[in-house]
Amino acid sequence: MRDAATMVRRNMRHTVRNPGAVIMTIALPVVLLLLFVGVFGDALSAGFGAAAPGDDYIDYVVAGILLMTVGYGSTITALAVNRDMTEGIIVRFRSMAISRTAVLTGHVVGSTVRTMLGALLVVGVAVALGLRPAGDPVRLLGAAGLLLMMTVALTWLGVAVGLAAKTPDGVAPFTLVLQLLPFLSSAFVPPEAMSGPVRWFAAHEPFTPITDTLRALMLGVPVDHAGLPAVGWCLVLAVAGYLWARALFSRDPV
């Protein structure tokens, strides 16, 4: 735990010294929120009829923006881990009398804290723009817990991708997937408003049940059938990312 705390402090100091990470994790999601609410909100809400034009679209879109915040945070983690691997600091850590798991734990905990702070800022801006969460405290805590689960899951995947990639360019496909999947889900419009093949994909990809559950918990509406798939996807992604990262990190360096 002492070694992990040291690595968390290292990760947070790197964040402070890296304005790009702060912009990607915190500022960019806020810009996207302002863009979709202020520029596209009326057109999108009028087009699919799920919300009245105007401020009500923000009730629909905030959950998707929060998941995009998580996605951006995990891509920053993947790049940070890859930089540690390619610049040789991981080799140095392997030779030191510290816990090997502390290195990965430092990245995961630091990224999770950074991402959740970014999500809190997004919610604050959304409230200023007109969001009024209608869920009771228990449901709001459930929404925060689900968002935390998704953050941990995607962060472990980001760590694994960073370990697996040979260069920073190798992280690009992971970044592209996390940027694209929210747009092919229920984050910005319901799947029913999409064309046939895209509608089918949106209905079955992981971001859709997670977005729907997060939105329902925040707005105080029934979760229905999306709750169990949302938790299941978070657990599957977290376990897969953790096991993959541990296996890659346990390999002897070539």
LOFI-918014 format. One record per residue: x, y, z of N, C-alpha, C in turn. Coordinates in pm, whole numbers, plus 50000, padded with zeros to 5 digits. Atoms other than C-alpha are relative to their C-alpha. Example, Ala and Ser with C-alpha at 12.3 -4.5 7.8 and 13.67 -1.06 7.14 Angstrom:
2
500894988150000512304955050780500905012050000;499184988149994513674989450714499235010950073;
//
This chain:
254
500824987950000500005000050000500865012750000;499114988549998502885023750074500595002449861;499474998650136504415016849732498935005249905;501094995450087501035021649565499725014850022;500244985849970500545055049743501085008749935;498914992650065503955066249614499755001249850;500274999750144502975056949259498795008749966;501144991050022499655075249293500475014450002;499474986449995501505106749397500795003249874;499254997950125503825102449098499055002749885;500964998450109500845098848865499325013650006;500684987249987499115129749003500935011649966;499054989550035502275150648970500205000749849;499895000150147502615139848608498775006549937;501234993950052499005150248552500085015250008;499904985549982499625184948693500985006149900;498984994850091502685188748470499674997349853;500395003450138500825176548160498675006649969;501274993150028498225202348050499114992449901;500795007750096497155179647764499094990050067;500835009749928495915153348009498835006850068;501084992649934493905179348201498955004249899;500944995550103492375192647879499164988249950;500725011750053491465157947747499004994550101;500855006349898490005145748076498935009250053;500914990849933488305176948207499395010149903;500514989050082488025205247954499234995149878;500645004550123487125185647640498574995050022;501405004049977484015168347788499075011950025;500834988149977482755202347905499705007149868;500214993950133483255216347554498974992049921;500985008350070481325186647410498605002150056;501304997449939478515192647658499425013149950;500464987050049478285229147559499634999349852;500275001250144478405219547191498684993049974;501205007750029475665193347200498755006550059;501174993449942473375213347429499725013249930;500214986750053473905247947286499875000949849;500004999350147474415240146915499064989749938;500785010850062472805206446836498754996250080;501065004749912470325203347124498615000849942;501344998350055467205217346957499754990649884;500185008350119467755198746631499904985250035;500015014249965468485165146791498754996350078;501175003349920465695166247047498735000749918;501174999150086463165177446786499964988549900;499935010550102464385150846544499514986550049;500445013349955463795120346763498835000650096;501234998449922461045134546982500034994550139;499935005649865462355119847306500045010750107;499974988949905462705153847467499565012449928;500444987550060461255187847410501205008449963;498884991450035463485212647229500335009650114;499584990649897465525234547457500794993150108;499175004749891466965227347798499804985250030;500285013849964465315192847832500954990149934;499065009250065467785177247588501204997350089;498865002049912470455181847851499774988150094;500305011649917468645155948065500374987049930;499725012150076469155130847787501504998249976;498655001250053472725138647681501074999250108;498954999449898474565142548014500614986350027;499475013449973474905104948071501034996149894;499045003150105476615100947734501285008050012;498814991849982478985129847800500844994850116;499265005649887479915114348135500784987549958;499285011850045480825081647965501145003849906;498914995450084482875100447708501145005550087;498984995649905484705116548001500834988250049;499305012149957485555081748125500894994749888;499215004950113486715071547777501255008249976;498834991550019489005101447738501034997750111;499075002449890490485095048081500784987149983;499295012850019491325058947995501015000749886;499024998750108493065069047671501255007450050;498854993349940495275093047868500824990150083;499315010249922496115064148100500794990649910;499315008850093496995041747806501285006449949;498814992950048499405067947672501055001450110;499054998649890500965073348015500714986950029;499395013149976501545036148068500954996549887;499125002950113502975032447718501275008450006;498814991649986505315061747781500954994250104;499165006349899506565044748097500704987749944;499415012150057507145012547902501095003349900;499074997250109508895027947603501195008450044;498894991649954511045052447801500894993050102;499125008049916512445025248028499795001050149;500174998649855511135036148368499424987250061;500545012649949509215003348402501124990150028;498855008849978512484984248364500715003950130;499374995549876513935005548641499174996050121;500865004049889510934998848864500134985050029;499875014549981511354961448806501254996650083;498755002849929514874963648950500005005250142;500064994149867513774981849264499224991050096;500675008049896512584966949592498625005750031;501374995349983508964977149539499054989549944;501025009250050505754958549473499735002749852;500274998250142505214952649103498585005249977;501394995750021501464957349137499825014850033;500154986049962502044991949286500085009149878;499854991650119503065005748946498675001149927;501294999850068499774995748783498935006450087;500984994149910497765005149090500105015150001;499834985550003499255040049083499345006349879;500644994850120498105045048725498484999350010;501455001949994494625031248790499365009650099;500584991249898493955050549111500125014549958;499824986250043495415082848976499055003849887;500914997450112493415080248654498555000550046;501375000249950490225071648842499655013050072;500234987349930490545102149068499885011449901;500024989350101491305124548771498704999749920;501215001350081488375111148571498755003650079;501184996949920485865113648855499925014950029;500034985449985486895149748915499495006649873;500514994850126486295156148546498504997949986;501445002850006482875139548570499235009450092;500664990849907482015160948872499895014049939;500064987050067482895192148673498945000249891;501035001050104480695180448384498615001350061;501314999249934477765175648622499735014250049;500174986349954478355210048771499625009549888;500334991750116478315226548428498604996749950;501325004050046475245206348332498905005950088;500984994149909473385218148642499865015049971;500054985650033474315254048553499235002449870;500704998750128472865247748204498544995950007;501415003449986469575234648339499704985850041;500255013749955470045198348443499465000050143;500575001349866467885189448741499814985250030;500145014349969468575153648860498824997650092;501225002749923465305139348988500094987350083;499865012249922466655107449141500195003050148;499794998449857466605102649517501484997450032;498585001949967469945101049705500524986049974;499555013750024470095063149678500274997749851;499825001750144469645064049300501205008249950;498854992050040472195092049266501314993450042;498835007649959474675071649467500224988049908;499895010950094473905042549239500605004449867;499434994550124474655064448936501495002550016;498584997549975477965075049091500774986850007;499345013149992478795038749168500174993649864;499905005650134478035027648813501075007249919;498984992350071480175055748674501404996350049;498715004249944483005045648909500394986249948;499715013350053482715009348797500485000749855;499604998550140482925019748432501385006449989;498684993650001485895042048508501104990150030;499005010149965487815013948676500164989949886;499945009950108486914989848394500785005349881;499324994650118488035012248109501445004050033;498634996649962491105023448305500904987849996;499215012250008492304987648342500214995949854;499815002750143491704982647970501065009349942;499014990650047493715014147904501404996250044;498705004649951496565001148120500504988249915;499625011550080496564968347928500415004049859;499664995450134496554985947591501355007250001;498724993049990499415008447704501174990450014;498955010149985501444977947805500224992249871;499905008350120500694959447483500565007549880;499584992250116501414987847239501525001950000;498564998450012504974990247110500415014749997;499734985650010504765027847049498735007650039;501224992249972502385056247140498994999449887;500945001250112500905053046790499164987350011;500755012449985499825017946886498785001450089;501164997449914497375032847137498865006149920;501004992750079495525051346858498724991949973;501255007450023493085022846771499094999550123;500785000049876491985020947136499315013450018;500584986749989491445058447139498855001749902;501044998650101489445056846817498734992450038;501165008149961487185029146945499215006950111;500694993649889486405047647269499355013249960;500634987850048485665079647078498804997149912;501065003250096483425062146825498804993150064;501095008149944481385038047040498895008450063;501114992249944479465064947234499085005849894;500834994550106478245079946906499124989349936;500795011150054476965045446803499224993150111;500785005249888474995041047124498825009350024;501144991449966472065057647298500455012850069;499484988349928474315085747426499395013049952;500444987350056473035112747191498634999349935;501355002250052469955098347021499614985650031;500425013849975467865067047089500344991149882;499745009250112468785036246881498844999249902;501165000850088465225036846743500065010549889;499904989550101466145068446550501084997249897;498905003350090469025051046369499534990649891;500325009350108469065030846049500214985650045;500055014149962468764992846050501254994150062;498805006349944472324979046093500575007850118;499474991849891473415008246309499114998750124;500945001649889470265004446522500294986950074;499705012949937471074967646583501285000750080;498724998949929474674975446676499865008450127;500184991249884473655003846908499254993050111;500805006849898471164981347086500794989250073;499285011349941473814954747161501425003550045;498654996549957477024973847231500005004250147;499984997749855478214979647592499565013850044;500284986549953477775017347605498505002850012;501434997049997474015016247544499354996550134;500645002749870472844997647858500615008150114;499374992049894475395016448071499485014349996;500534986550014474235049947933498555000750046;501425000049963470555040947972499824998850151;500125001849855471055029348332500455012550074;499504987949936473105059748427498985011349987;501004989550023470485082848273498764997750088;501195003049921467605065048446500225002850148;499714997649859469295066648787500075014950030;499894985649978470045103748749498655007049994;501284993150022466555112948631498874994250083;501035005649915464645090648872498924992549926;500965007950077462935069448605500374985350012;499695014249988462705031248596501194995849915;498835005150072465915013648496499594989249900;500525010850084463954984548343501064989349980;499155011650028466034957848170501465003649979;498634996050033469234978248123500964998450118;499154999949882470524975548482500994988550006;499115011649990471904940148485501034999749888;498964999450103473604942648142501055010850026;499054989349973475184975648250501044995650102;499075004849898476704960748565500844988549945;499265011250057477644929148376501125004449908;498964995050091479514948148105501135006450079;498954993849919481394968348368500904989450064;499215010649937482474936748549500844992449899;499255007350104483474918648230501195008149951;498914991650049485524947948103501085001950106;499024998149893487164953248442500864987550019;499255012449980488144916748487500914997349880;499185002350120489344913548127501205009449997;498894990550001491424945248150501014997050109;499095003049889492884935848490500864987849969;499255012250028493864900548387500985002049885;499134997250114495284912448055501205008450044;498914991349954497314939948223500974992550090;499125007749912498654916748494500854990249921;499245009650079499664890848235501115006949922;498994992750076501474916648022501115005350090;499024994149910503204932848319500894989450065;499235010749937504354899248458501024993949906;499025005550094506244890648140501385005950024;498644994849991509984893748153500275008849881;499714991250112511214922847941500914993449899;499215006050108512654913147604501295007849984;
//
